[in-house]
């Protein structure tokens, strides 16, 4: 990404929690991830921890270990975890963890089954596994983006590896997902203009207006016509290690 595109993203950052931003519908992702943290205790492993922001949100008495893959931590996020490691080959002993966090990571591992098997190995019986994964979302963190998941794929994989699923909830309603995709497409067009077509810079103003209209109309329609869960953005899961 060119410096101009970085500058554009930095400029838009304060707008992230407003409908002027292309990622408005996922602006509260970090808050959503905290919903079930109160269920955790003891040693908590955060796989794909990036900046370790969740460490401060855990209940008192928890011992936090943030783990991330060296290539993504260094090249993409420029963060330093407590431990570098591969989610498919965790550098931890059997049954050592009381809780495991895996938020928006499963799509980035080459072998999701191996990752869930490893989490089952390091998690003690009765320990909780908090997971979120996308169903509909554009390519991100390239080239480390490999999979998308349905409810049934997640349930099947978790049950095969000895987990009992307490909750599995969709994230975003169908109109919100549609609005997010339109806004992201517009944001991508703005990036291309900034990087390659400076002569088209005046188009950024109508693009911002179209992002606003897309987000607001999708938000309103999602509440007037909520529909079913056939097209969610992804899923949030709370599972317990039973065997």
Secondary structure, DSSP 4 states (H G I P E B T S, - for coil): --HHHHHHHHHHGGGTTSTTSTTGGGTTHHHHHTTTGGG--SEEEEET-TTTGGGGGSPTT-EEEEEE-HHHIIIII----SEE-BTTB-SS-TT-EEEEEEES-GGGSS-HHHHHHHHHHHEEEEEEEEEEEESS----STTS------HHHHHHHHHHTTEEEEEEEEES-HHHHHHHHHHHHHHHHHHHHHHH-GGGTTHHHHHHHHHHHHHHHHHHHHHHS---STT-SEEEEEEEE--
